[in-house]
Amino acid sequence: MAARLPTWLVEALPEEQRGALVIQTSRPRALALRFAGGIVIELGLTQDRPRAYVVRGPLSFAYRVDEGVDGAAASELCGEVAAALASACSTDLVAYLEARPSSARGSSERSSPRATMMLTEGEILRGRKLEHLARATEVEAVELYLHGAACVQSCQFCAYPRVRARQATLPARLGAGLRVLGHRVTKASDVLDWLARVVAIMRARPSGRVTLSGPDCLRHPRIDEMLELLAGERELGVELLGPLTRLSEPELAARVAAVPGLQSICTSLLSTRAEIHDAMVGTPGAHAQVLKALANCRDHGIAFKVNVLVTPANIEELPALLERCAELGADVVNLSLYHPESAADALVHASWRELELPALVVGREALLRAWEATPPRALAGVHAHYLPRCWVPAALREQLLRTPRDLQDNFRHPPGCARCRERERCPGLTVPAFEHLGPDAVEPIGSDPRCDS
């Protein structure tokens, strides 16, 4: 069935995979390719699938695997396929996908009117992404990931410090290539011009919003110029996402507050106790900085959201932590379990596997106890992301859980999920939880009174 594909597309695929390729039915403007070994690579247009495992300009790639297939092999193949197709035939592939017929079913599966797109600082070198953004009028929110924004923290759940260490040991030619692909080669003038062009596109959208993110966007060497540029925008929504501990500096907090379109900032608070938070982020004094930053936000009228990553280190105090977030005035508390961030680079996949999973993966019983001990007033602003639905009591499920639109590569449905009537609304287990706790870590809805709907 590979003959159904255009010759130029088949020839761009990894040579050892061409003979085993089978086309599967997929959504409009998308394609699903089944390779040997039970691996399916799904490719489509970024504007239709704003969240994906690999994004290469206007193209997005994701993968899924048959039961029992190792995700590591699938992630590597997905990266290879993405790199090969984006390099050899990106323009032709975009045209080919755009020509695939639409349908009533497809219209419901495409991104919502408030679709989000991510652009990285390195994509300054590839102007087509901005051209694509200008055409994708359904995109009303853009996240700008600033690679040049160095982070001073070394979080125990973050793979990127290990990725950077691995890149430093690569041969010079390959290391330079990685830097060219988006990490260290952009000039200050390029960054500011890039931001200005994105702002010009997004201000014309009815509900346009730009989010600055990165390792720590407020530590970007050109953040002052960026804030100055954004201070002149009254019609554009602005958000900041990251550690943002520099907001503990009153002068910087005042400059951020002066951005007319500022909607909110989002940072992390991982414990009520300084020693636990500081240990989790690998930085003494970080807890005090976060609290000072949030106090400055409150003083300047800046709305803020708080990310809470639940691990064995803070699970016992989760009720108190959620109460503290409510007392501080958080509009939203984004609660999640540890899951590795997807990336096009096998280095990331290898690096998260070196992390100490027993220190990161919390179990279902501990989380159910925490829910039961949390007073209702502390749950009012909680949004729980990427949790198995059976890990939340039935009485709280609709209030807390946010159904994921698109999963990346880092979740698994154990066999028991097949018996659960809410499977289609559930992401399943994170890969670390599946590997550390095993397939019995889920309880199909109806088998446990606490989770029986």
ZAGUFI-178724 format. One record per residue (C-alpha): residue number from 0; residue in three letters; chain; x, y, z. Coordinates in nm, 4 decimals. Last residue first. Example, Ala and Ser with C-alpha at 12.3 -4.5 7.8 and 13.67 -1.06 7.14 Angstrom:
R    n  res  chain         u         v         w
R    1  Ser      A    1.3670   -0.1060    0.7140
R    0  Ala      A    1.2300   -0.4500    0.7800
END
This chain:
R    n  res  chain         u         v         w
R  452  Ser      A   -1.9817    0.7515    3.8764
R  451  Asp      A   -1.7764    0.5096    4.0829
R  450  Cys      A   -1.4374    0.6510    4.1721
R  449  Arg      A   -1.4538    0.6252    4.5501
R  448  Pro      A   -1.6666    0.3103    4.5196
R  447  Asp      A   -1.3872    0.1345    4.3213
R  446  Ser      A   -1.4731   -0.1022    4.0345
R  445  Gly      A   -1.7162    0.1317    3.8587
R  444  Ile      A   -1.4626    0.3373    3.6653
R  443  Pro      A   -1.1748    0.1078    3.5723
R  442  Glu      A   -0.9123    0.1123    3.8485
R  441  Val      A   -0.5642    0.2175    3.7371
R  440  Ala      A   -0.2248    0.1439    3.8954
R  439  Asp      A   -0.2552   -0.2212    3.7891
R  438  Pro      A   -0.0564   -0.1519    3.4717
R  437  Gly      A    0.2707   -0.1006    3.6601
R  436  Leu      A    0.3731    0.1537    3.9223
R  435  His      A    0.7152    0.2601    3.7883
R  434  Glu      A    0.6716    0.1997    3.4150
R  433  Phe      A    0.3088    0.3123    3.3959
R  432  Ala      A    0.3748    0.6073    3.6261
R  431  Pro      A    0.6755    0.7138    3.4169
R  430  Val      A    0.4715    0.6745    3.0934
R  429  Thr      A    0.1892    0.8888    3.2304
R  428  Leu      A   -0.1201    0.6846    3.2896
R  427  Gly      A   -0.4420    0.7164    3.0932
R  426  Pro      A   -0.5348    1.0340    2.9076
R  425  Cys      A   -0.9050    0.9964    2.9917
R  424  Arg      A   -1.2121    1.1125    2.8038
R  423  Glu      A   -1.2214    0.8140    2.5680
R  422  Arg      A   -1.1657    0.5745    2.8583
R  421  Glu      A   -1.4712    0.6904    3.0497
R  420  Arg      A   -1.6624    0.3609    3.0164
R  419  Cys      A   -1.3714    0.1694    3.1670
R  418  Arg      A   -1.3280   -0.1965    3.0664
R  417  Ala      A   -1.0566   -0.1203    2.8091
R  416  Cys      A   -0.8717    0.0721    3.0803
R  415  Gly      A   -0.7693   -0.2586    3.2398
R  414  Pro      A   -0.5247   -0.3215    2.9549
R  413  Pro      A   -0.3126   -0.0184    3.0557
R  412  His      A   -0.3713    0.3071    2.8635
R  411  Arg      A   -0.0367    0.4792    2.8170
R  410  Phe      A    0.0794    0.8416    2.8183
R  409  Asn      A    0.3986    1.0228    2.7070
R  408  Asp      A    0.3853    1.0599    2.3331
R  407  Gln      A    0.1820    1.3762    2.3071
R  406  Leu      A   -0.1820    1.3955    2.3965
R  405  Asp      A   -0.4255    1.6184    2.2109
R  404  Arg      A   -0.7436    1.7715    2.3466
R  403  Pro      A   -0.6933    1.6781    2.7119
R  402  Thr      A   -1.0036    1.6728    2.9328
R  401  Arg      A   -0.9538    1.9147    3.2228
R  400  Leu      A   -1.0386    1.7475    3.5509
R  399  Leu      A   -1.1359    1.9428    3.8583
R  398  Gln      A   -1.5103    2.0080    3.8630
R  397  Glu      A   -1.6190    1.7130    3.6503
R  396  Arg      A   -1.4152    1.4692    3.8587
R  395  Leu      A   -1.4850    1.6051    4.2041
R  394  Ala      A   -1.7838    1.3943    4.3112
R  393  Ala      A   -1.6504    1.0934    4.1205
R  392  Pro      A   -1.3299    1.0888    4.3235
R  391  Val      A   -1.0118    1.1511    4.1172
R  390  Trp      A   -0.7502    0.8885    4.0313
R  389  Cys      A   -1.0030    0.6964    3.8204
R  388  Arg      A   -1.0017    0.9852    3.5736
R  387  Pro      A   -0.6338    0.9319    3.5055
R  386  Leu      A   -0.4646    1.2677    3.5585
R  385  Tyr      A   -0.3333    1.4714    3.2650
R  384  His      A   -0.4345    1.8125    3.4023
R  383  Ala      A   -0.6188    1.9055    3.7210
R  382  His      A   -0.7521    2.2608    3.7243
R  381  Val      A   -0.7891    2.3905    4.0803
R  380  Gly      A   -0.9597    2.7252    4.1361
R  379  Ala      A   -1.2328    2.6179    4.3771
R  378  Leu      A   -1.0387    2.3291    4.5280
R  377  Ala      A   -0.9167    2.5133    4.8380
R  376  Arg      A   -1.2726    2.6137    4.9336
R  375  Pro      A   -1.3785    2.2476    4.9160
R  374  Pro      A   -1.1414    2.1431    5.1976
R  373  Thr      A   -0.8654    1.9003    5.0939
R  372  Ala      A   -0.8440    1.5798    5.2976
R  371  Glu      A   -1.0440    1.3631    5.0560
R  370  Trp      A   -0.8397    1.4850    4.7603
R  369  Ala      A   -0.5169    1.4037    4.9442
R  368  Arg      A   -0.6330    1.0522    5.0286
R  367  Leu      A   -0.7138    0.9929    4.6603
R  366  Leu      A   -0.3652    1.1168    4.5688
R  365  Ala      A   -0.1947    0.8758    4.8074
R  364  Glu      A   -0.4038    0.5859    4.6779
R  363  Arg      A   -0.3210    0.6639    4.3140
R  362  Gly      A    0.0552    0.6684    4.3494
R  361  Val      A    0.3093    0.9487    4.3132
R  360  Val      A    0.5947    0.9321    4.0656
R  359  Leu      A    0.8828    1.1776    4.1084
R  358  Ala      A    1.1151    1.0489    4.3814
R  357  Pro      A    1.0600    0.6847    4.2839
R  356  Leu      A    1.1295    0.7914    3.9227
R  355  Glu      A    1.4861    0.9056    3.9872
R  354  Leu      A    1.5741    1.0734    3.6586
R  353  Glu      A    1.7853    0.8840    3.4055
R  352  Arg      A    1.4799    0.8031    3.1949
R  351  Trp      A    1.4257    1.1768    3.1579
R  350  Ser      A    1.7606    1.2009    2.9794
R  349  Ala      A    1.7110    0.9308    2.7160
R  348  His      A    1.3825    1.0862    2.5999
R  347  Val      A    1.5385    1.4314    2.5969
R  346  Leu      A    1.8385    1.3155    2.3953
R  345  Ala      A    1.6017    1.1479    2.1481
R  344  Asp      A    1.5277    1.4995    2.0242
R  343  Ala      A    1.1981    1.5949    1.8713
R  342  Ala      A    1.0664    1.6744    2.2147
R  341  Ser      A    0.7969    1.5559    2.4503
R  340  Glu      A    0.7951    1.6791    2.8048
R  339  Pro      A    0.8274    1.4092    3.0652
R  338  His      A    0.5263    1.3510    3.2889
R  337  Tyr      A    0.5060    1.4262    3.6589
R  336  Leu      A    0.1527    1.4594    3.7877
R  335  Ser      A   -0.0458    1.7761    3.7372
R  334  Leu      A   -0.2182    2.0598    3.9195
R  333  Asn      A   -0.2755    2.3949    3.7516
R  332  Val      A   -0.3940    2.6283    4.0268
R  331  Val      A   -0.5989    2.9156    3.8857
R  330  Asp      A   -0.6792    3.2679    4.0052
R  329  Ala      A   -0.4144    3.2469    4.2766
R  328  Gly      A   -0.4959    3.4800    4.5668
R  327  Leu      A   -0.2275    3.3920    4.8200
R  326  Glu      A   -0.4927    3.2309    5.0412
R  325  Ala      A   -0.6045    3.0046    4.7554
R  324  Cys      A   -0.2460    2.8953    4.6929
R  323  Arg      A   -0.2049    2.8272    5.0648
R  322  Glu      A   -0.5158    2.6085    5.0713
R  321  Leu      A   -0.3794    2.4101    4.7772
R  320  Leu      A   -0.0498    2.3654    4.9625
R  319  Ala      A   -0.2262    2.2578    5.2822
R  318  Pro      A   -0.4241    1.9909    5.0956
R  317  Leu      A   -0.1058    1.8823    4.9100
R  316  Glu      A    0.0942    1.8375    5.2310
R  315  Glu      A    0.1226    1.4589    5.2071
R  314  Ile      A    0.1798    1.4743    4.8301
R  313  Asn      A    0.4773    1.7111    4.8536
R  312  Ala      A    0.7889    1.4956    4.8271
R  311  Pro      A    0.6071    1.1954    4.6772
R  310  Thr      A    0.5361    1.4125    4.3714
R  309  Val      A    0.2562    1.6493    4.2673
R  308  Leu      A    0.3550    1.9309    4.0311
R  307  Val      A    0.1720    2.2487    4.1274
R  306  Asn      A    0.1557    2.5330    3.8742
R  305  Val      A    0.0267    2.8644    4.0035
R  304  Lys      A   -0.1738    3.1270    3.8164
R  303  Phe      A   -0.1425    3.5001    3.8612
R  302  Ala      A   -0.3405    3.8189    3.8101
R  301  Ile      A   -0.1223    4.1289    3.8383
R  300  Gly      A   -0.2753    4.3996    4.0585
R  299  His      A    0.0571    4.5618    4.1433
R  298  Asp      A    0.0530    4.4666    4.5117
R  297  Arg      A   -0.0709    4.1140    4.4322
R  296  Cys      A    0.2018    4.0643    4.1769
R  295  Asn      A    0.4593    4.1872    4.4270
R  294  Ala      A    0.3288    3.9344    4.6805
R  293  Leu      A    0.3510    3.6626    4.4152
R  292  Ala      A    0.7143    3.7521    4.3464
R  291  Lys      A    0.7935    3.7609    4.7184
R  290  Leu      A    0.6430    3.4123    4.7591
R  289  Val      A    0.8388    3.2867    4.4589
R  288  Gln      A    1.1631    3.4394    4.5857
R  287  Ala      A    1.1185    3.2865    4.9312
R  286  His      A    1.0709    2.9437    4.7747
R  285  Ala      A    1.3768    2.9894    4.5505
R  284  Gly      A    1.6107    3.0573    4.8457
R  283  Pro      A    1.8296    2.7548    4.7835
R  282  Thr      A    1.7939    2.6258    4.4252
R  281  Gly      A    1.7547    2.2624    4.3193
R  280  Val      A    1.3921    2.3063    4.2137
R  279  Met      A    1.2649    2.0158    4.4257
R  278  Ala      A    1.5097    2.0903    4.7079
R  277  Asp      A    1.4014    2.4542    4.7230
R  276  His      A    1.0334    2.3583    4.7359
R  275  Ile      A    1.0923    2.1025    5.0123
R  274  Glu      A    1.3173    2.3237    5.2295
R  273  Ala      A    1.0920    2.6259    5.1852
R  272  Arg      A    0.7815    2.4532    5.3183
R  271  Thr      A    0.4383    2.5315    5.1760
R  270  Ser      A    0.5398    2.3274    4.8763
R  269  Leu      A    0.5646    2.3220    4.4977
R  268  Leu      A    0.4852    2.6786    4.3948
R  267  Ser      A    0.5300    2.7250    4.0221
R  266  Thr      A    0.4777    3.0297    3.7998
R  265  Cys      A    0.2076    3.1683    3.5725
R  264  Ile      A    0.1601    3.5355    3.4888
R  263  Ser      A   -0.1661    3.6979    3.3926
R  262  Gln      A   -0.3571    3.9151    3.1478
R  261  Leu      A   -0.0993    4.1803    3.0612
R  260  Gly      A   -0.2420    4.3946    2.7812
R  259  Pro      A   -0.1318    4.7287    2.9216
R  258  Val      A    0.2257    4.6216    3.0103
R  257  Ala      A    0.2902    4.8399    3.3175
R  256  Ala      A    0.2582    4.5396    3.5522
R  255  Val      A    0.5710    4.3924    3.3951
R  254  Arg      A    0.7618    4.7129    3.4592
R  253  Ala      A    0.6399    4.7255    3.8219
R  252  Ala      A    0.7459    4.3644    3.8793
R  251  Leu      A    1.0861    4.4526    3.7364
R  250  Glu      A    1.1306    4.7368    3.9848
R  249  Pro      A    1.0039    4.5334    4.2804
R  248  Glu      A    1.2474    4.2447    4.2216
R  247  Ser      A    1.0632    3.9298    4.3379
R  246  Leu      A    0.9350    3.9211    3.9807
R  245  Arg      A    1.2809    3.7845    3.9048
R  244  Thr      A    1.1521    3.4475    4.0266
R  243  Leu      A    0.9666    3.4062    3.6967
R  242  Pro      A    0.9884    3.0228    3.7120
R  241  Gly      A    0.8057    3.0097    3.3777
R  240  Leu      A    0.5083    3.1575    3.1920
R  239  Leu      A    0.4314    3.5208    3.1099
R  238  Glu      A    0.1008    3.6273    2.9520
R  237  Val      A    0.0098    3.9075    2.7126
R  236  Gly      A   -0.3212    3.9996    2.5462
R  235  Leu      A   -0.2916    4.2435    2.2559
R  234  Glu      A   -0.5053    4.5540    2.2095
R  233  Arg      A   -0.3011    4.7970    2.4182
R  232  Glu      A    0.0446    4.7247    2.2791
R  231  Gly      A    0.3105    4.9883    2.3538
R  230  Ala      A    0.4217    4.8200    2.6742
R  229  Leu      A    0.4856    4.5055    2.4689
R  228  Leu      A    0.7822    4.6722    2.2961
R  227  Glu      A    0.9234    4.7983    2.6249
R  226  Leu      A    0.8778    4.4545    2.7781
R  225  Met      A    1.0746    4.3019    2.4915
R  224  Glu      A    1.3480    4.5628    2.5229
R  223  Asp      A    1.3874    4.4849    2.8927
R  222  Ile      A    1.3751    4.1086    2.8242
R  221  Arg      A    1.6731    4.1263    2.5925
R  220  Pro      A    1.9192    3.9104    2.7904
R  219  His      A    1.6386    3.6609    2.8639
R  218  Arg      A    1.6102    3.6133    3.2392
R  217  Leu      A    1.2407    3.7047    3.2497
R  216  Cys      A    1.1726    3.4245    3.0018
R  215  Asp      A    1.2921    3.1477    3.2341
R  214  Pro      A    1.3562    2.8120    3.0578
R  213  Gly      A    1.1215    2.9428    2.7924
R  212  Ser      A    0.7905    3.1268    2.7964
R  211  Leu      A    0.6415    3.4495    2.6624
R  210  Thr      A    0.2707    3.4147    2.5908
R  209  Val      A    0.1110    3.6225    2.3136
R  208  Arg      A   -0.2646    3.6708    2.2900
R  207  Gly      A   -0.5005    3.7741    2.0139
R  206  Ser      A   -0.8695    3.7783    2.0966
R  205  Pro      A   -1.0077    3.9312    1.7761
R  204  Arg      A   -0.6795    3.8784    1.5857
R  203  Ala      A   -0.5161    4.1948    1.4468
R  202  Arg      A   -0.2823    4.2230    1.7449
R  201  Met      A   -0.1539    3.8747    1.6616
R  200  Ile      A    0.0182    3.9538    1.3325
R  199  Ala      A    0.1904    4.2731    1.4493
R  198  Val      A    0.2916    4.1015    1.7737
R  197  Val      A    0.4543    3.8161    1.5812
R  196  Arg      A    0.6460    4.0663    1.3661
R  195  Ala      A    0.7606    4.2655    1.6688
R  194  Leu      A    0.8744    3.9484    1.8455
R  193  Trp      A    1.0818    3.8440    1.5439
R  192  Asp      A    1.2345    4.1911    1.5127
R  191  Leu      A    1.3268    4.1787    1.8803
R  190  Val      A    1.4822    3.8338    1.8492
R  189  Asp      A    1.6691    3.9198    1.5284
R  188  Ser      A    1.8124    4.2385    1.6826
R  187  Ala      A    1.9385    4.0364    1.9779
R  186  Lys      A    2.1110    3.7879    1.7520
R  185  Thr      A    1.9996    3.4268    1.7295
R  184  Val      A    2.2635    3.1531    1.7400
R  183  Arg      A    2.2107    2.9857    2.0729
R  182  His      A    1.9281    2.7343    2.0831
R  181  Gly      A    1.7257    2.6799    1.7725
R  180  Leu      A    1.8344    2.4487    1.5019
R  179  Val      A    2.1659    2.6296    1.4654
R  178  Arg      A    2.2628    2.5148    1.8129
R  177  Leu      A    2.1851    2.1576    1.7211
R  176  Gly      A    2.4003    2.1869    1.4111
R  175  Ala      A    2.6889    2.3274    1.6124
R  174  Gly      A    2.6731    2.0254    1.8412
R  173  Leu      A    2.6738    1.7945    1.5401
R  172  Arg      A    2.9884    1.9542    1.3964
R  171  Ala      A    3.1666    1.9733    1.7305
R  170  Pro      A    3.1094    1.6099    1.8209
R  169  Leu      A    2.8626    1.5780    2.1104
R  168  Thr      A    2.9771    1.6187    2.4717
R  167  Ala      A    2.8175    1.9616    2.5251
R  166  Gln      A    2.4917    1.8282    2.3855
R  165  Arg      A    2.4804    1.5696    2.6631
R  164  Ala      A    2.5199    1.8337    2.9329
R  163  Arg      A    2.2474    2.0445    2.7753
R  162  Val      A    2.0176    1.7432    2.7677
R  161  Arg      A    2.0973    1.6680    3.1315
R  160  Pro      A    2.0000    2.0211    3.2329
R  159  Tyr      A    1.6927    1.9742    3.0109
R  158  Ala      A    1.5479    1.6691    3.1804
R  157  Cys      A    1.3528    1.8567    3.4479
R  156  Phe      A    1.1959    1.6726    3.7429
R  155  Gln      A    1.4780    1.7405    3.9913
R  154  Cys      A    1.4676    2.1081    3.8997
R  153  Ser      A    1.8005    2.2761    3.8353
R  152  Gln      A    1.7207    2.6446    3.8671
R  151  Val      A    1.9135    2.9371    3.7190
R  150  Cys      A    1.7238    2.9197    3.3893
R  149  Ala      A    1.8678    3.0855    3.0800
R  148  Ala      A    1.6299    3.2791    2.8548
R  147  Gly      A    1.8050    3.2365    2.5193
R  146  His      A    1.5737    2.9505    2.4266
R  145  Leu      A    1.2743    3.1862    2.4302
R  144  Tyr      A    0.9565    2.9862    2.3687
R  143  Leu      A    0.6977    3.2186    2.2167
R  142  Glu      A    0.3479    3.0854    2.2862
R  141  Val      A    0.0876    3.2103    2.0403
R  140  Ala      A   -0.2841    3.2463    2.1053
R  139  Glu      A   -0.5528    3.3370    1.8521
R  138  Val      A   -0.4779    3.0778    1.5859
R  137  Glu      A   -0.7871    3.0497    1.3643
R  136  Thr      A   -0.6264    3.2943    1.1182
R  135  Ala      A   -0.3597    3.0450    1.0167
R  134  Arg      A   -0.2277    3.2459    0.7209
R  133  Ala      A   -0.0162    3.4884    0.9276
R  132  Leu      A    0.1061    3.1998    1.1429
R  131  His      A    0.2200    3.0115    0.8308
R  130  Glu      A    0.4150    3.3140    0.7112
R  129  Leu      A    0.5717    3.3335    1.0551
R  128  Lys      A    0.6704    2.9676    1.0321
R  127  Arg      A    0.8019    3.0192    0.6797
R  126  Gly      A    1.0646    3.2618    0.8110
R  125  Arg      A    1.2931    2.9837    0.9250
R  124  Leu      A    1.5942    3.1364    1.0997
R  123  Ile      A    1.3703    3.3135    1.3500
R  122  Glu      A    1.2614    2.9587    1.4258
R  121  Gly      A    1.5404    2.9404    1.6828
R  120  Glu      A    1.3386    3.1484    1.9264
R  119  Thr      A    1.0663    2.8891    1.9322
R  118  Leu      A    0.7094    2.9285    1.8097
R  117  Met      A    0.4154    2.7528    1.9708
R  116  Met      A    0.0646    2.7719    1.8275
R  115  Thr      A   -0.2634    2.7871    2.0122
R  114  Ala      A   -0.6145    2.7425    1.8751
R  113  Arg      A   -0.8940    2.9570    2.0109
R  112  Pro      A   -1.1432    2.8597    1.7414
R  111  Ser      A   -1.0902    2.4971    1.8438
R  110  Ser      A   -0.8451    2.2767    1.6602
R  109  Arg      A   -0.9774    2.0249    1.4146
R  108  Glu      A   -1.1683    1.7221    1.5254
R  107  Ser      A   -1.5130    1.8665    1.4783
R  106  Ser      A   -1.4394    1.9725    1.1218
R  105  Gly      A   -1.3019    1.6293    1.0402
R  104  Arg      A   -1.6294    1.4602    1.1076
R  103  Ala      A   -1.8121    1.6921    0.8714
R  102  Ser      A   -1.5517    1.6207    0.6076
R  101  Ser      A   -1.2357    1.7699    0.4593
R  100  Pro      A   -1.0518    1.6211    0.1652
R   99  Arg      A   -0.6706    1.5888    0.1523
R   98  Ala      A   -0.5416    1.8827   -0.0513
R   97  Glu      A   -0.3948    2.0600    0.2527
R   96  Leu      A   -0.1995    1.7448    0.3309
R   95  Tyr      A   -0.0385    1.7316   -0.0158
R   94  Ala      A    0.0399    2.1060   -0.0116
R   93  Val      A    0.2091    2.0716    0.3272
R   92  Leu      A    0.3990    1.7661    0.2013
R   91  Asp      A    0.5242    1.9475   -0.1084
R   90  Thr      A    0.6586    2.2362    0.0999
R   89  Ser      A    0.8226    2.0103    0.3591
R   88  Cys      A    0.9822    1.7712    0.1102
R   87  Ala      A    1.3360    1.6724    0.2036
R   86  Ser      A    1.4114    1.8404    0.5355
R   85  Ala      A    1.0667    1.8246    0.6928
R   84  Leu      A    1.0241    1.4671    0.5704
R   83  Ala      A    1.3550    1.3401    0.7050
R   82  Ala      A    1.3478    1.5264    1.0372
R   81  Ala      A    0.9923    1.4207    1.1126
R   80  Val      A    1.0562    1.0586    1.0141
R   79  Glu      A    1.3683    1.0401    1.2295
R   78  Gly      A    1.2001    1.2025    1.5297
R   77  Cys      A    0.9022    0.9692    1.5012
R   76  Leu      A    1.1348    0.6720    1.4735
R   75  Glu      A    1.3166    0.7724    1.7912
R   74  Ser      A    0.9896    0.8258    1.9773
R   73  Ala      A    0.8593    0.4879    1.8609
R   72  Ala      A    1.1720    0.3028    1.9701
R   71  Ala      A    1.1497    0.4630    2.3141
R   70  Gly      A    0.7776    0.3894    2.3415
R   69  Asp      A    0.8389    0.0158    2.3675
R   68  Val      A    0.5523   -0.1811    2.2146
R   67  Gly      A    0.3389   -0.3783    2.4609
R   66  Glu      A    0.0032   -0.2633    2.3301
R   65  Asp      A    0.0381   -0.1103    1.9858
R   64  Val      A    0.2068    0.2259    1.9557
R   63  Arg      A    0.1106    0.5845    1.8940
R   62  Tyr      A    0.3074    0.8634    1.7338
R   61  Ala      A    0.2939    1.2347    1.6771
R   60  Phe      A    0.4183    1.4660    1.4053
R   59  Ser      A    0.3385    1.8281    1.3228
R   58  Leu      A    0.4170    2.0155    1.0033
R   57  Pro      A    0.3977    2.3933    0.9498
R   56  Gly      A    0.7472    2.4438    1.0932
R   55  Arg      A    0.8717    2.1088    1.2207
R   54  Val      A    0.6768    2.0240    1.5337
R   53  Val      A    0.7441    1.6941    1.7084
R   52  Tyr      A    0.5298    1.5290    1.9769
R   51  Ala      A    0.2251    1.7360    1.8953
R   50  Arg      A    0.0033    2.0068    2.0362
R   49  Pro      A   -0.1310    2.2672    1.7954
R   48  Arg      A   -0.2888    1.9992    1.5781
R   47  Asp      A   -0.4845    2.1666    1.3004
R   46  Gln      A   -0.2533    2.4689    1.2704
R   45  Thr      A    0.0461    2.2372    1.2973
R   44  Leu      A   -0.0575    2.0508    0.9853
R   43  Gly      A   -0.0584    1.6731    0.9928
R   42  Leu      A    0.1499    1.3663    1.0561
R   41  Glu      A    0.0622    1.0544    1.2518
R   40  Ile      A    0.3326    0.7922    1.2945
R   39  Val      A    0.2038    0.4467    1.3841
R   38  Ile      A    0.4343    0.1916    1.5463
R   37  Gly      A    0.3411   -0.1779    1.5757
R   36  Gly      A    0.6829   -0.3223    1.4932
R   35  Ala      A    0.6885   -0.2381    1.1245
R   34  Phe      A    0.5510    0.1006    1.0288
R   33  Arg      A    0.1947    0.2275    1.0153
R   32  Leu      A    0.1579    0.5702    0.8542
R   31  Ala      A   -0.1261    0.8029    0.9519
R   30  Leu      A   -0.1958    1.1101    0.7384
R   29  Ala      A   -0.3573    1.4469    0.8033
R   28  Arg      A   -0.5510    1.7196    0.6250
R   27  Pro      A   -0.8701    1.5234    0.6949
R   26  Arg      A   -0.8291    1.2721    0.9773
R   25  Ser      A   -0.6589    0.9387    0.9219
R   24  Thr      A   -0.7164    0.6074    0.7501
R   23  Gln      A   -0.4020    0.3981    0.7575
R   22  Ile      A   -0.1195    0.3747    0.5066
R   21  Val      A    0.1168    0.0783    0.5362
R   20  Leu      A    0.4996    0.1000    0.5390
R   19  Ala      A    0.7040   -0.2153    0.5776
R   18  Gly      A    0.9097   -0.1684    0.2597
R   17  Arg      A    0.9856    0.1981    0.3260
R   16  Gln      A    1.1311    0.1574    0.6759
R   15  Glu      A    1.4968    0.0767    0.5993
R   14  Glu      A    1.5149    0.3708    0.3607
R   13  Pro      A    1.4116    0.6355    0.6157
R   12  Leu      A    1.1340    0.8324    0.4431
R   11  Ala      A    1.2083    1.0890    0.1711
R   10  Glu      A    1.1719    0.8310   -0.1056
R    9  Val      A    0.8185    0.7512    0.0072
R    8  Leu      A    0.7210    1.1194   -0.0028
R    7  Trp      A    0.8676    1.1860   -0.3478
R    6  Thr      A    0.6966    0.8762   -0.4824
R    5  Pro      A    0.3551    1.0021   -0.3803
R    4  Leu      A    0.1803    0.7615   -0.1414
R    3  Arg      A   -0.0595    0.5007   -0.2715
R    2  Ala      A    0.2418    0.2881   -0.3635
R    1  Ala      A    0.3013    0.2290    0.0096
R    0  Met      A    0.0000    0.0000    0.0000
END
